[in-house]
């Protein structure tokens, strides 16, 4: 279990990234990654919801009865999601309409419940808040990468600004929802390849040590 801010950052952003390592929250990859703007707003919503939910669960961890722990956590998460939805409708109505019901579905995001149960339930408030924030950031970075690829190839733009010009023929397939899974699969493949290449010398060294000790 991570016990320092540095450990939490490394695990949430890379070693145990919730999307590319644990394959959590991928429904959002299908739903909102056709445009970078939508993805950023969704990511910020998940970051804030995860961070404050973990903070609240940590503050109440010694008070909540074990038998209703999961229900209380769900209620806490839902409360913060409602706040995010209200803020979007009040100050960013166009974005709220663009995201539609997907903001409310943050409640069902496995990452949030996972961090509340696995970390916040047994760690101090500030550390839990940071863990939730970094987990949300790790999620946001991966989804933003997917959105950049999809919007660039599907529309020729990034955040609505034309990048590729008139010469580019938009790929209709990249606008369609299944393309998110193809892009995510490529990202996971690249990450796995880099990790295996990086770990290869360590594994080889460990294998040689075992052989020497066996002799």
MOPERA-V88471 format. One record per residue. N is the residue number from 1. PHI is phi in whole degrees, 0 to 359 (999 if undefined). PSI is psi in whole degrees, -180 to 180 (NA if undefined). Layout:
# MOPERA-V88471
{{N PHI PSI} {N PHI PSI}}
This chain:
# MOPERA-V88471
{{1 999 133} {2 294 136} {3 236 -4} {4 233 160} {5 297 -36} {6 295 -45} {7 298 -42} {8 298 -44} {9 299 -48} {10 297 -42} {11 290 -44} {12 291 -37} {13 272 -23} {14 222 -68} {15 300 -39} {16 232 38} {17 308 129} {18 298 -25} {19 267 -56} {20 277 -18} {21 256 -44} {22 258 -7} {23 54 51} {24 247 153} {25 69 22} {26 281 -12} {27 298 -35} {28 295 -33} {29 298 -33} {30 283 -35} {31 275 -43} {32 237 3} {33 269 17} {34 284 -22} {35 227 139} {36 295 -40} {37 300 -46} {38 300 -41} {39 295 -43} {40 297 -42} {41 295 -44} {42 298 -42} {43 297 -43} {44 297 -40} {45 299 -43} {46 292 -41} {47 301 -50} {48 294 -42} {49 296 -45} {50 295 -45} {51 297 -49} {52 285 -30} {53 294 -44} {54 296 -40} {55 299 -47} {56 294 -44} {57 298 -41} {58 295 -40} {59 295 -32} {60 257 7} {61 298 -28} {62 268 -1} {63 252 -36} {64 291 125} {65 298 141} {66 301 -39} {67 294 -24} {68 245 17} {69 303 -48} {70 295 -39} {71 294 -41} {72 294 -41} {73 299 -43} {74 297 -40} {75 296 -41} {76 296 -47} {77 299 -45} {78 299 -37} {79 297 -44} {80 290 -35} {81 296 -40} {82 299 -41} {83 298 -44} {84 299 -43} {85 296 -41} {86 296 -43} {87 297 -44} {88 298 -45} {89 295 -33} {90 281 -42} {91 250 -22} {92 226 65} {93 299 -37} {94 296 -44} {95 293 -38} {96 298 -42} {97 292 -36} {98 294 -39} {99 281 -26} {100 58 -132} {101 284 -7} {102 292 -25} {103 296 -46} {104 298 -29} {105 284 -4} {106 302 -30} {107 305 -36} {108 271 2} {109 294 120} {110 297 -27} {111 299 -43} {112 294 -52} {113 298 -37} {114 298 -45} {115 289 -36} {116 298 -44} {117 281 -42} {118 277 -27} {119 238 -57} {120 297 -29} {121 293 -18} {122 226 19} {123 225 160} {124 294 160} {125 303 -51} {126 296 -41} {127 295 -38} {128 292 -41} {129 300 -45} {130 293 -39} {131 299 -44} {132 296 -40} {133 296 -45} {134 290 -36} {135 297 -42} {136 295 -37} {137 292 -42} {138 300 -42} {139 298 -46} {140 295 -41} {141 298 -43} {142 293 -47} {143 295 -35} {144 293 -38} {145 299 -44} {146 299 -43} {147 295 -38} {148 298 -45} {149 296 -46} {150 292 -45} {151 292 -39} {152 296 -47} {153 280 -29} {154 275 -33} {155 237 -16} {156 78 16} {157 231 166} {158 225 122} {159 56 32} {160 87 -11} {161 271 131} {162 292 128} {163 247 -48} {164 274 -22} {165 86 -178} {166 290 -21} {167 290 -20} {168 276 132} {169 263 111} {170 303 140} {171 273 108} {172 301 -34} {173 299 -30} {174 286 -19} {175 278 -23} {176 283 147} {177 303 -42} {178 301 -24} {179 298 -26} {180 300 -39} {181 288 -34} {182 295 -45} {183 295 -43} {184 298 -40} {185 297 -40} {186 295 -41} {187 297 -45} {188 297 -40} {189 298 -44} {190 297 -46} {191 298 -44} {192 296 -40} {193 296 -44} {194 296 -42} {195 295 -45} {196 295 -38} {197 294 -38} {198 289 -36} {199 275 -12} {200 303 -48} {201 299 -37} {202 295 -44} {203 295 -39} {204 295 -41} {205 296 -42} {206 295 -37} {207 294 -40} {208 293 -38} {209 296 -39} {210 295 -42} {211 296 -41} {212 296 -46} {213 295 -34} {214 291 -34} {215 289 NA}}
